[in-house]
Amino acid sequence: MRRIRRDATKVWHNPELHTAYGRGQPNSAGLPRPTQTGEDRRAAKQHRAALEALFSPRKEPEVEDSKGGRVKSGRDAASKTPGRIVLAPPPQSDPKAVERQRLLSKLLGASGRPNISKAANDFLRAGHAFPAEQDVYLQLLEHSDEQRIQQAIDELSSILVGELPKRRAVLESRLRRIEEFAEEAATREAAERLRRQVSGRAEAPGANGAAEPVAPLPTASAPAAISLPADGGDAAERGALCAAAEAAGEAE
């Protein structure tokens, strides 16, 4: 009986690898080459063509225009042209509101009595009403028509009840100028009342309910009253009289 050695090396050959290796070396193993028929070659070509058609990019057919030229498809044109951001159309604004804002800006930016008067008249002539804003009526204090000035003073008196003055120094300066140069007494009195309202110096009520100005604090001796000229005189004369009054008060 033949004895089998346990330590003998066992080798296993893969038939597929052996066959593929045999194909690369003709007559190495003595195996005949498999021959391909015409049907196998056609089937392989069809299979390869189907794979190429599946994985190749699709191309849309070109369309001919009316002039006989060729026009590229929409997909090709979209892929080659860069994207463009399309902004939404602006909202339709009211032309009357735009014109009103333009005239109001012109009034607020005007300087000098003639320019302010012209801008205010143009605003009213266009059929608009002044908004209840301090800046608007502060400009109207420089109007050449005292009726507009009185209207501005009345509106500012109502507005400043619930608001603080935005430009106190400018407001007080214009009110003092109105007190000094206004032709009508009603305009001067209205400017004085508004100036007292702005500065916080209110008028004290009298015994009969009428408003009376607050009396000054009593002093040891009051200087003699000096009468100013009725027409105001020139600046030099008025300055000399004021200096004389101060000197008289210091002497006593």
C-alpha positions as CSV (number, residue, x, y, z in Angstrom):
1,M,0.0,0.0,0.0
2,R,1.3,3.4,-1.0
3,R,1.9,5.8,1.8
4,I,0.9,9.5,1.5
5,R,3.2,12.1,2.9
6,R,1.4,14.5,5.1
7,D,3.9,17.3,4.5
8,A,3.5,17.3,0.8
9,T,2.6,20.6,-0.8
10,K,-0.8,20.8,-2.3
11,V,-1.3,23.2,-5.3
12,W,-4.7,24.3,-6.6
13,H,-5.0,25.8,-10.1
14,N,-7.7,28.2,-11.0
15,P,-9.1,26.9,-14.3
16,E,-10.2,30.4,-15.4
17,L,-6.8,32.0,-14.8
18,H,-5.2,29.1,-16.4
19,T,-7.4,29.4,-19.5
20,A,-6.8,33.2,-19.7
21,Y,-3.1,32.6,-19.4
22,G,-3.2,29.9,-22.0
23,R,-5.0,32.3,-24.5
24,G,-2.1,34.8,-24.3
25,Q,0.4,32.0,-25.1
26,P,-0.7,30.1,-28.1
27,N,-0.1,26.4,-28.0
28,S,1.4,26.7,-24.5
29,A,-1.1,24.4,-23.0
30,G,-2.2,22.8,-26.2
31,L,-5.8,24.1,-25.8
32,P,-7.6,25.2,-29.0
33,R,-8.6,28.9,-29.2
34,P,-12.3,29.7,-29.1
35,T,-13.5,31.0,-32.4
36,Q,-16.0,34.0,-32.6
37,T,-18.8,33.8,-35.1
38,G,-20.3,36.8,-37.0
39,E,-23.3,36.9,-34.7
40,D,-21.0,37.2,-31.6
41,R,-19.2,40.1,-33.2
42,R,-22.4,41.9,-34.1
43,A,-23.8,41.3,-30.6
44,A,-20.7,42.7,-29.1
45,K,-20.8,45.8,-31.3
46,Q,-24.4,46.4,-30.5
47,H,-23.7,46.1,-26.8
48,R,-20.8,48.5,-27.0
49,A,-22.9,51.0,-29.0
50,A,-25.7,50.8,-26.5
51,L,-23.3,51.5,-23.7
52,E,-21.8,54.5,-25.5
53,A,-25.2,55.9,-26.3
54,L,-26.2,55.5,-22.6
55,F,-23.2,57.3,-21.1
56,S,-22.5,59.9,-23.8
57,P,-24.0,63.5,-23.4
58,R,-27.2,64.1,-25.3
59,K,-27.2,66.8,-28.0
60,E,-30.4,68.5,-29.1
61,P,-30.9,68.9,-32.8
62,E,-30.3,72.4,-34.2
63,V,-33.3,74.2,-35.6
64,E,-33.3,76.2,-38.8
65,D,-34.5,79.8,-38.6
66,S,-36.5,81.6,-41.3
67,K,-33.3,82.9,-43.0
68,G,-31.9,79.4,-43.5
69,G,-29.3,79.7,-40.7
70,R,-29.0,77.2,-37.9
71,V,-30.1,78.2,-34.4
72,K,-28.6,76.5,-31.3
73,S,-31.0,74.7,-29.0
74,G,-32.2,76.4,-25.9
75,R,-30.2,74.1,-23.6
76,D,-26.9,74.8,-25.4
77,A,-27.5,78.5,-25.3
78,A,-28.4,78.5,-21.7
79,S,-25.3,76.5,-20.8
80,K,-22.9,78.8,-22.6
81,T,-24.4,82.2,-21.7
82,P,-23.7,83.3,-18.1
83,G,-26.5,83.7,-15.6
84,R,-28.0,87.2,-15.2
85,I,-29.8,88.5,-12.1
86,V,-33.1,89.9,-13.0
87,L,-34.3,92.6,-10.6
88,A,-38.0,93.1,-9.8
89,P,-39.6,96.1,-11.4
90,P,-39.8,99.1,-9.0
91,P,-43.3,99.7,-7.5
92,Q,-45.4,102.2,-9.4
93,S,-45.2,105.5,-7.5
94,D,-47.8,108.2,-7.6
95,P,-46.5,111.1,-9.7
96,K,-48.4,113.6,-7.5
97,A,-46.7,112.2,-4.4
98,V,-43.3,112.5,-6.1
99,E,-44.0,116.1,-7.1
100,R,-45.1,116.9,-3.6
101,Q,-42.0,115.5,-2.1
102,R,-39.8,117.4,-4.5
103,L,-41.5,120.7,-3.7
104,L,-41.3,120.0,0.0
105,S,-37.6,119.3,-0.2
106,K,-37.1,122.5,-2.1
107,L,-38.9,124.4,0.7
108,L,-36.9,122.8,3.4
109,G,-33.6,123.5,1.6
110,A,-34.3,127.1,0.7
111,S,-32.5,129.9,2.4
112,G,-33.3,133.6,2.5
113,R,-36.8,135.2,2.6
114,P,-37.3,135.5,-1.2
115,N,-36.4,131.9,-1.8
116,I,-38.4,130.5,1.1
117,S,-41.5,132.6,0.1
118,K,-41.3,131.4,-3.5
119,A,-40.9,127.7,-2.5
120,A,-43.8,128.0,-0.1
121,N,-46.0,129.6,-2.7
122,D,-45.1,127.0,-5.3
123,F,-46.0,124.3,-2.8
124,L,-49.4,125.8,-2.1
125,R,-50.0,126.6,-5.7
126,A,-49.6,122.9,-6.6
127,G,-52.6,122.1,-4.3
128,H,-50.7,120.6,-1.3
129,A,-51.1,121.3,2.4
130,F,-48.2,121.8,4.7
131,P,-47.4,118.8,6.9
132,A,-47.5,119.3,10.7
133,E,-43.7,119.3,11.1
134,Q,-41.5,121.7,13.0
135,D,-39.0,122.1,10.2
136,V,-41.6,123.2,7.8
137,Y,-43.2,125.9,9.9
138,L,-39.8,127.0,11.1
139,Q,-39.1,127.9,7.5
140,L,-42.4,129.6,7.1
141,L,-41.4,132.1,9.9
142,E,-39.2,133.6,7.2
143,H,-42.1,134.2,4.8
144,S,-42.7,137.6,3.4
145,D,-46.4,137.4,4.1
146,E,-47.3,138.0,7.7
147,Q,-50.4,135.9,7.3
148,R,-48.2,132.9,6.6
149,I,-46.0,133.9,9.6
150,Q,-49.0,134.0,11.9
151,Q,-50.2,130.6,10.6
152,A,-46.7,129.2,11.3
153,I,-46.7,130.6,14.8
154,D,-50.1,129.1,15.6
155,E,-49.1,125.7,14.2
156,L,-45.8,125.7,16.1
157,S,-47.6,126.6,19.3
158,S,-49.8,123.5,18.9
159,I,-46.9,121.2,17.9
160,L,-44.6,122.3,20.7
161,V,-47.2,121.3,23.3
162,G,-46.3,117.7,22.8
163,E,-42.8,118.0,21.4
164,L,-39.5,119.6,22.3
165,P,-38.2,122.2,19.9
166,K,-35.6,120.7,17.5
167,R,-33.7,123.9,16.7
168,R,-34.4,126.1,19.8
169,A,-31.7,128.8,19.0
170,V,-32.9,129.3,15.5
171,L,-36.5,129.4,16.6
172,E,-35.9,132.0,19.3
173,S,-33.8,134.1,17.0
174,R,-36.5,134.2,14.3
175,L,-39.2,135.0,16.8
176,R,-37.2,137.9,18.2
177,R,-36.8,139.3,14.7
178,I,-40.5,139.0,14.1
179,E,-41.2,140.8,17.4
180,E,-38.9,143.6,16.3
181,F,-39.7,144.0,12.7
182,A,-43.3,142.8,12.1
183,E,-45.7,145.4,10.9
184,E,-48.9,144.1,12.6
185,A,-49.2,144.1,16.4
186,A,-51.0,140.8,16.4
187,T,-48.0,139.2,14.7
188,R,-45.6,140.7,17.2
189,E,-47.7,139.5,20.2
190,A,-48.0,136.0,18.8
191,A,-44.3,135.8,18.3
192,E,-43.7,137.0,21.9
193,R,-46.2,134.4,23.3
194,L,-44.5,131.5,21.4
195,R,-41.0,132.7,22.5
196,R,-42.1,132.7,26.1
197,Q,-43.6,129.2,25.6
198,V,-40.3,127.9,24.1
199,S,-38.1,129.5,26.8
200,G,-40.5,128.3,29.6
201,R,-41.4,131.8,30.9
202,A,-45.2,131.6,31.0
203,E,-47.4,134.5,31.7
204,A,-49.1,134.7,35.2
205,P,-52.9,134.8,35.3
206,G,-54.5,138.0,36.6
207,A,-57.3,138.5,39.0
208,N,-59.9,138.6,36.3
209,G,-58.6,135.4,34.6
210,A,-56.7,137.3,32.0
211,A,-53.0,136.6,31.4
212,E,-50.7,139.2,32.8
213,P,-46.9,139.3,32.5
214,V,-44.9,138.2,35.5
215,A,-43.7,141.2,37.5
216,P,-39.9,141.6,38.0
217,L,-38.4,141.0,41.4
218,P,-38.4,144.2,43.6
219,T,-35.1,146.0,44.0
220,A,-33.7,148.5,46.5
221,S,-34.2,151.4,44.2
222,A,-35.3,151.5,40.6
223,P,-33.5,153.7,38.1
224,A,-35.2,156.5,36.5
225,A,-37.0,155.6,33.3
226,I,-35.4,156.8,30.1
227,S,-37.8,157.3,27.2
228,L,-36.6,156.0,23.8
229,P,-37.4,157.8,20.6
230,A,-40.8,156.8,19.1
231,D,-39.2,155.8,15.8
232,G,-36.5,153.8,17.4
233,G,-33.7,156.2,16.3
234,D,-30.4,154.9,15.0
235,A,-28.2,152.3,16.6
236,A,-25.8,154.8,18.0
237,E,-28.5,156.8,19.7
238,R,-30.1,153.8,21.2
239,G,-26.8,152.5,22.4
240,A,-26.0,155.8,24.1
241,L,-29.4,155.8,25.9
242,C,-28.9,152.3,27.2
243,A,-25.5,153.1,28.5
244,A,-26.8,156.2,30.3
245,A,-29.6,154.0,31.9
246,E,-27.0,151.5,33.2
247,A,-24.8,154.3,34.5
248,A,-27.7,155.9,36.3
249,G,-28.6,152.6,37.9
250,E,-25.0,152.0,39.1
251,A,-24.8,155.6,40.5
252,E,-27.9,155.1,42.7
